[in-house]
Amino acid sequence: MTDLVIEGCAVATVDGAGTEYADGHVVVRDGAIAAVGAGPAPADTPGRRVRAPGHLATPGLVNTHHHLYQWLTQGRVPEATLFEWLTALYPVWRHVDAAMTGAAAAAGLAWLARSGATTVADHPYLFPPGSGDLVAAEVAAGAEVGVRLHLCRGSMDLGESRGGLPPDDVTEDLGVAIAASAAAIEAHHDPAPDSFLRLAVGPCSPFSSTSELMRESAALARAYGVRLHTHLAETVEEDEFCRERFDLSPADYVAELGWSGADVWFAHAVHLDEAAIRRFGAEGTGVAHCPTSNARLGAGIAGVPELLRAGAPVGLGVDGAASSEGTRLAGEMHQALLMARARGGPRALTARQALELATLGGARCLGRDAELGSLEPGKQADIALWRLDGPGHAAIADPVTALVFGPPAPLTLLLAGGRTLVEDDELRTADEAKLLSAALAARGRLEGAA
């Protein structure tokens, strides 16, 4: 980390007041934001100076839902519903091991950093017997690339023989899953405000995890003071599954199991009724909105404007690369805007709301809005500096509109805790070509095993 002054650029702070500067500065000191304001920083401000006309500074983006191991199976089953897609891929994923996981995670995190992500919540939920320490492999990948990793140790214990979707041989016994989740928290979770590694507990879904696993996972997470995450209300088929098996909607079912409150965030939440939306808002339950993945699988369009009006925390998620094929996190702002408007008209979501989903909204979902998600003094220096003077953006006068409405913008600089992750649109923490080569080799090994 070095002290740094970014100036001469537009600044969108995404603070509570929506403060913006057409020509502003951001001062970084000791890994945190020391000052933000209009015009240039005072001449005697120490640190390297980066003058950036034609640029927009925003908070680093927060990816609230991902499956990094799925980098290895992109492009498969391109015309399928979620249940069809999962049924086709479970037999492939059962062969994933720690070396494959680490290679996929490093390549995936590098790509996410290249798209402006400084924080990534990942949700691995398959732990095949004999596969090694998948959690440790992913933790190492996160440290190599340098992003803040929120690793949700997932689990499945409801196999086909008990009425679930996954084959029995990709599930775990309940006791094994709970013990492994506790061990992962004890080994890796760092609760410090500047933490680059936090753990959460994440049984996979109502159609792959028993009620007992859901209840015990909630109790475990609250005993350790970590957060809870799962897939919820993603598809019509999931809704039908829950109503047939439990006589409840997915949202009502998990609420009965203790899955509600400000320490919970759900992936997708496409099929929620009005009562569930109101409850999420009242209780502070978060939603990771994954517009590209939802569209790719034909799942539907989440009611993001309604959730925001209810006061629920909403962030953005790329979801696994196997259901979004290398989508850039910055591109999810564009997708969220278009999806909301396709469903609710041109005023359904604004460019600034889309930017907030990708930053402060995501930080709220992860319980880190006091530390991340906006450019304010005292917060961590997670900063994205976007170049907007090229042909895809220069003709758009408003920089936030240019970032969200335009094509993916190149990054001149991306900082996480003041450390440079990306500069001049290139990853600086690792050799991206080598990461890609290793991931492609891992994909080849997986294909051979499957």
RAJOHU-V620083 format. One record per run of one state. SS is the DSSP state (H for helix, E for strand, L for the rest). FROM is the first residue (numbers start at 1). TO is the last residue. If there is no record, write none. Layout:
{{SS | FROM | TO} {SS | FROM | TO}}
This chain:
{{L | 1 | 3} {E | 4 | 12} {L | 13 | 19} {E | 20 | 29} {L | 30 | 31} {E | 32 | 38} {L | 39 | 47} {E | 48 | 51} {L | 52 | 54} {E | 55 | 59} {L | 60 | 60} {E | 61 | 63} {L | 64 | 67} {H | 68 | 73} {L | 74 | 81} {H | 82 | 93} {L | 94 | 97} {H | 98 | 114} {L | 115 | 116} {E | 117 | 122} {L | 123 | 133} {H | 134 | 145} {L | 146 | 147} {E | 148 | 155} {L | 156 | 158} {E | 159 | 159} {H | 160 | 162} {L | 163 | 165} {E | 166 | 166} {L | 167 | 167} {H | 168 | 170} {L | 171 | 173} {H | 174 | 188} {L | 189 | 196} {E | 197 | 203} {L | 204 | 210} {H | 211 | 224} {L | 225 | 226} {E | 227 | 232} {L | 233 | 235} {H | 236 | 246} {L | 247 | 249} {H | 250 | 256} {L | 257 | 263} {E | 264 | 268} {L | 269 | 273} {H | 274 | 283} {L | 284 | 285} {E | 286 | 289} {L | 290 | 290} {H | 291 | 296} {L | 297 | 303} {H | 304 | 310} {L | 311 | 313} {E | 314 | 316} {L | 317 | 328} {H | 329 | 344} {L | 345 | 350} {H | 351 | 365} {L | 366 | 379} {E | 380 | 380} {L | 381 | 382} {E | 383 | 387} {L | 388 | 398} {H | 399 | 405} {L | 406 | 410} {E | 411 | 416} {L | 417 | 418} {E | 419 | 423} {L | 424 | 425} {E | 426 | 427} {L | 428 | 431} {H | 432 | 449} {L | 450 | 450}}
